[in-house]
């Protein structure tokens, strides 16, 4: 039986919750408007999902921040309205979702079902606790200097801002995460950074840049810093090639941008694993050994691989399934068998070509033919490839 706790002070919202949950099977829910009672209930019960109201007079946000530290396994959803809009950017890193008022019954139930399903992911409870307890994933600091220079110009180019953000998979993830918070009610079809920036506006983007600047990996060992540098360079190459391949296969510009975003985020799970490892790299995924198996290496050392972690993280951030699938399948050759060409295939092919993974190349040629493969290969950025086993 899944236990769900609501902390709300508005009687109308309480009535909506009672009416919605009366027909939901397999869920036991409780409602309170007292934070002390709520904390006592959480400490004595195995609560899976927490909904907490946040207004200028009812500070559910600070309560959620405390729970994040003590009970990171709990999925945290903030219920809010326009009165707290100016504070949403500081809130977003401590909650898994912001449910905007007024909401419909279906939104409430779908959110509950979503996190119940997410809790059953093929990841150990220990790893889930670590991911759920993270304020954010770490980011590389040099991008901020470039962004700030652009944002300080008298005439700022949104396209240029998107290009700069698009060079860093971690800040891209954070920007997109804010957009896909249900607080903004943005369409799940919006898959590109440029669209996200256009939607949020430059003032919001400026705030995000300053806010996320705090979350950097500091005091790392030299080999870890070098690894992160290589990881970022690899992600950019895969993103560029994914977009180029999608551009060749489709005239849909939105899919071109989506392929770039998916390629940029495909290895975001590796950053999380580094973060878990106290920022000191051990599972070196740029090993040149022919016998090196990255996935198995990660499973042996961390108890989970970067694919599972990245997929879980993007699901946790409510990313569109097209992007999640592309990240989840970027090592799965079966994705090539889909009837219509999509961004997941583009990312798989791009990652295979950039890494020059021989087995994957064989599958691609068998599925699409040598002529098309050779054309895609010519699109590899600067003709550069790295050598990496699957």
N, C-alpha and C positions, 0 to 999 in steps of 0.2 A: 504494500500500500504506500503510494507516494504521498508525503506530507508537504503541504503548501501553507505558508503563513502570510497573511496580509496584515500590514500595519497601515491603517487609514483612519482619518478623523472625520471625513465627509460621509454623512449618513446616506446620501444618495448613491455614492460609490459602493458603500457596504451593501445596499439593496441590490445593486447591479451584480455584485460578486455572488451573493446568495442565489439569485435567480439563475445566473450562468452555471454555477457549479453544482446545482441540485441534480443535474442530469449527467454529470461526468463521473463515469465509473472508474474505480481503481485509484481514486484520489481522496485524501482526507484533508480538508482545509479548515483553518482557524483564522479568526479575525480579532484584532485588538487595536486600540488607539493609544496604548500605554507602552513606552519603550522599555521600561524595566520589566514589565510582564513579558514582553516579546523576547527580551534577552534570556530571561529565565526559561521560557518555553523552548527556545533554540538550544539552550544548554542541556535540557533534559529530554529532548526529542530529536529524532533523526530527520530534520527538516531538509528537503531537497531544493525547494524553490522559495524565494522570498520576494514578495511584492511590497514596496514601501512607498507611501505617498510623500511628496516633497513640495512644500509651498513656503512662502515667506514666513508663515506662522507655525509651520509644522516641519521641523528639520529632519526629514527621513534620510537625507544624504549623509550626515555625520554618523548616523546609526549604521548605515550600510558600510561606511569606511571601517568602522570598528569590527563589524562582522567579517569583512574581507580578511582582516588580520587573524581573527580567531577561528573562523569557520570558512576557509577558502573553497571548500567543496560545494557550498551553497550557491546556486545560480541567483543572481541579484538583478531584479527588475525594478526600476524607479518609475513611479506614476507621477506625471507632472503636467503642467500646463504652461501657457505663454508667460505667466508671471515669473518663471524661473529661466526664461530663454537665455538671458545674458550669462547665466552660470552653467549652462549645459556643457560647455567645453571643458570645464574643470571636473564636471561630474562623469563624463563619458569614460574616463579611464578607470573608474571604480565600479562600474556596473556593466552588466552584459547586455542590457537593453533599456531604452527609455520609452515607456508607453505613454503616449500623449493623450491628454484629455481633450474632448470627450472621446471615449473609445467604445467600439461595439463589442457585444458579447463574443462574437467570433474571434476578434483580435485577442481577447483575453484567453480564451480556450486554446487557440492555436499557439499562443506563446507558451502556455503550460505544456501542451503536447510536444512542442518543439524541444523544450529543455528536458523533458522526460526521455525523449528519444536520444538526445545528445548524451545524457548520463549513461546510456548503454553502449557508448562507443568502445571500440576494441583497444582501449588504453587502460592501464592500471589505475586504480583510485589514487595512488600516490602521484602519478603524472598529472592526472586531472586536477588534483589539489594544487599542484605547482602552477599549472596554466591558469586556473581560475583565480589564483591569488596574485597573479602578476598585475601590476598597474598597467604595464605596456611592455612590448618587446623593445630591446635596446636598439638605438639607431646610431649611425655614423655621423660625427659632428660636422664634417667639412661642408656638407650640403647647406647648412644653415647660413654660413657666411655668404654663399652665392645667392641664396634666396633673399637674404636681407639687403644685399646690394641692389637686387632687382626691385624689391618692394619699396626701396627708398627713392627710386627714380620718380621724376615728376610725372612721367607717363609710363605706367606699368603695363607690360604686355602679358595678358592672361595666358596666351599661348606659350610665352617664354617661361612663365612660372610653372606651367604644366610640364614643360620639357625638363626643367631643373628638378622638380619633384620626381619626375619619371626616371631619374637616374639613381634613385634609392628605393629599394623595395620596402624598407621598413617604414619610411615616412609615407610612402604610397599607401601602405596598409593602414596606417593611422588615419590619413585623410579619408580614405574610402570607408573606414570603419565609422567615422563620424557621420558620413553621408547616409550609410545604411542603418543608422539608428532610426527606429521608427518615429522618433520625435520630429524628424524632418519630412516624413511622409513622401519620400522620394521614390520614384518607380524603380523596381528591381531590374529594369532593362537598362538602367544607367550604369555602364560598366567601365567607363574611361575616366582618367584623372581630369582631363580637360572639362568634361561634362560636370564632374563633381565640383571643380573650382568655379565654373560658371554658375552652378546652382548655389553654392555657399556664399560666393562673393569674396572679393579681395580682403575686406576687413576681417572676415571670419578666418580666412587663410592666414593672414598676418598673425592673428591670435593663436592659431594652431601651431604655426612655426615657432613662436616664442614659448608656447606651452610645452611642446614636445622636445624643445631644446634641452630641457632638464634631464630627459631620459636618454643618456648616452652611456656607452660602455667606457668606463674610465679605469685607469691603472691595470690594463691588461698586459700580459706578457708579450714580448715582441713577436713570437711566432703566432700568437692568437690575432694580433693586429694585422699581421701579414695575411693570415688566413681570411680574415674578414674583408680585406682589400681584394683578394682573389675572388671571394664569394660574390662581392658586389660586381666586379668586372664580369664574372660569368653570368650573373643574373641580367645584366644590361645586354650582353651579347645575345642571350636567349630571347630576351624581350624584343630586341630589334629584329632578329631573324623570324620570330613568331609573327610579328606584324608584317614583315616582307612576304612571308609565305601566305598569310591570310589575304594580303593584298593581291597576290597572284591568283588565289583561288576564289575570291569573292569581291564584288563591287560594293559591298556594304561597308561604309566607312566606320560605322559603330563596331563592327566585328574586327576591323583592323586595330582600333584602339583597345578593344577588349582583349585581343590576342597579346598586345604589348603588356597590358596590365597583368594578365595571367602569367606570361613569361617572366615578368619582373618578380612575381610573388611565388613562383613555383618552388623555390628552395627556402621559403621563410621559416620552415620547420627547423632548418639547420641553425638559424640564429637563436631560436628558442632553446635548442639543445646546448649551445654554447653558454647561454644564460644560465641554464640549469647546472652546468658544470663549473659553477663559480668563476665563469669567464676565462677558464684556462682550457684550451683545446687539447683533446686527446684523440678523439675519433677524426683523424685527418682524411677528409674526403678529397684531397688533391694528391693522394698517393699515386705514384706512377707504376706501381707493381701490377703486373698482368694478372696476378692472383687475388688482388685486393677486391673485396666485396663490401661496398659501402653500407648497404642495407643491413647485412649480417653484422658488420662491425658495430654499427649503431645499436642494433638489438642487443648484442653481447655487452656493450659498455653501458648504455643508458637504460636498457630494458624496453626501448621503443625506437622506431626509426623516424626520420625527418618527414616522411610522407604522412604518416599517421598524425604526427604532431601538427604539421602545417594544415592538414585537412580539418582537424578538430578546431584549431585556432580560428580559421576562416568561418567555419560553421558557427563558432561561438560569437563571432562578430557579425553574424547575420548577412554574410556575403551571398550574392546571387549564386545559384547552384551551378551555372555555367562556369564561373570562375573556380568554385570549389572542386568541381569534377576535373577541371584541367590540372589543378594542383595534385589532386588525388591520383590521377592516372598518368602522370608524366614519366613513369617507369613501366607502365603496363602496355605491352604490345597489342593487347586485344582491342585497345581503343582505335586501332587502325582499321578495324573491320566495320566501323559505322558507315551507313549508307551515304550520309551527307557529310561533307567536310566541315569541321567546326574548330573552335579554338583549342579544344583539348588535343586534337590531332596535330594542330600547328605547333603547340608547345612540346608535345612528345617528339616530333620530328626535329624541331629546332634544338632541343636539349641533346638529342642523339647526335646531330651533326656537329654542334659546338664541342661536344665531348668526344666525338669520333668513336662512339661505342659500336664496335664491329657487329655484334649480334643484332643490335637494333637496326643498323644500316641494312642488313640482310632482309629483315622483316619489311622495312620500308620499300625496298626495291621490289620485293615479291608482291606487295600490295599495289604499288602505284607505277611500277615500271622504271627502268633505268634512265630513260630520257627525262622524265619529270624529276627524278632524284638528282640527276646531274645539274638540272636548272636550280633546284633548291640549294644545292651545295655551293653554287656560285654566289648565292646570296649571303653566305656566312660573313658577318662583319669583318672587314679587313682580311678575309680569307684565313682568319686565325682559328685554330682548334686546339683544344687541350686533350690529353689522353687520360681517359678515366674508365675504369671498369664499371659494369652495372652492379 
